Amino acid sequence: MSIAGNPKKIAEDIGDGYQSLNDAVLKKYNQQDLKTILTNLQIVQRELRAQQVDLNDVMAAKSKNTKMSRVNQAMTILQAFAKKRRIQI
């Protein structure tokens, strides 16, 4: 199954917590789709790291760290899924 919609938007939704990755979701995608999702997760991760947060704004820092955590977790899940299925990404 190919990716429905914009892959970068999917990666941003993962960071925002609207969508999550697990084995059941990843099972639908082929090797190229998984590579595209991983690439877009890396792009979103870079964008999050580049965000400047005011040191006094605790809620913004917490939001940024939560998004980073979600993106990192999704990347780990995707890489583990690919390794378990012996898919090169």
Phi and psi in degrees as a GROMACS rama.xvg file:
@    title "Ramachandran Plot"
@    xaxis  label "Phi"
@    yaxis  label "Psi"
@TYPE xy
-83.7049  166.221  SER-2
-74.1325  126.526  ILE-3
-89.5698  117.667  ALA-4
95.9111  -169.661  GLY-5
-81.4336  122.396  ASN-6
-63.444  -32.378  PRO-7
-68.2339  -36.6523  LYS-8
-64.9121  -36.8862  LYS-9
-63.0104  -43.3617  ILE-10
-64.4293  -38.8983  ALA-11
-67.2137  -38.7944  GLU-12
-63.86  -35.8171  ASP-13
-62.8422  -44.381  ILE-14
-63.2985  -36.1136  GLY-15
-79.8738  -11.5063  ASP-16
91.0445  9.4563  GLY-17
-83.0272  -19.415  TYR-18
-140.867  150.097  GLN-19
-134.005  159.107  SER-20
-108.136  137.956  LEU-21
-150.339  177.523  ASN-22
-60.0142  -38.187  ASP-23
-65.1137  -38.9112  ALA-24
-71.7728  -42.8457  VAL-25
-71.7824  -21.3278  LEU-26
-61.8569  -25.3864  LYS-27
-73.3388  -21.6733  LYS-28
-96.7651  149.863  TYR-29
-91.3585  -176.59  ASN-30
-60.8082  -44.6402  GLN-31
-65.7582  -38.7885  GLN-32
-64.8514  -41.7656  ASP-33
-63.3635  -39.6461  LEU-34
-65.441  -39.5182  LYS-35
-64.3409  -42.7787  THR-36
-64.0489  -43.9297  ILE-37
-62.777  -42.2249  LEU-38
-61.3648  -42.7475  THR-39
-71.6746  -32.0327  ASN-40
-64.1722  -38.8579  LEU-41
-66.2246  -36.9255  GLN-42
-64.2281  -45.9547  ILE-43
-64.308  -37.9711  VAL-44
-61.7933  -43.193  GLN-45
-62.6285  -41.3161  ARG-46
-64.6212  -39.4853  GLU-47
-66.3423  -40.0677  LEU-48
-64.5594  -31.5567  ARG-49
-77.7438  -15.4967  ALA-50
-65.5012  132.63  GLN-51
-94.6887  125.693  GLN-52
-115.99  133.522  VAL-53
-63.1467  135.144  ASP-54
-63.7423  -24.5622  LEU-55
-86.1715  -12.6196  ASN-56
-92.1289  90.5206  ASP-57
-67.3017  -39.0823  VAL-58
-66.6478  -38.1031  MET-59
-67.8367  -39.5031  ALA-60
-65.009  -40.9324  ALA-61
-65.3345  -41.3041  LYS-62
-62.3778  -45.1301  SER-63
-61.5164  -45.2827  LYS-64
-66.1292  -35.9815  ASN-65
-65.7652  -44.1071  THR-66
-62.6579  -43.3755  LYS-67
-60.2945  -41.4521  MET-68
-63.2593  -43.6048  SER-69
-63.4668  -42.8966  ARG-70
-65.8013  -43.8559  VAL-71
-61.6452  -41.447  ASN-72
-65.4275  -41.1088  GLN-73
-64.2959  -39.9763  ALA-74
-64.37  -40.6064  MET-75
-64.468  -43.4919  THR-76
-62.8449  -44.1804  ILE-77
-63.9589  -44.1741  LEU-78
-66.6226  -38.1936  GLN-79
-66.8731  -39.7866  ALA-80
-62.0343  -45.3598  PHE-81
-65.2106  -38.9962  ALA-82
-66.8918  -40.8379  LYS-83
-65.075  -36.3205  LYS-84
-90.7675  0.85708  ARG-85
57.8  47.9954  ARG-86
-105.513  128.04  ILE-87
-82.6023  120.169  GLN-88
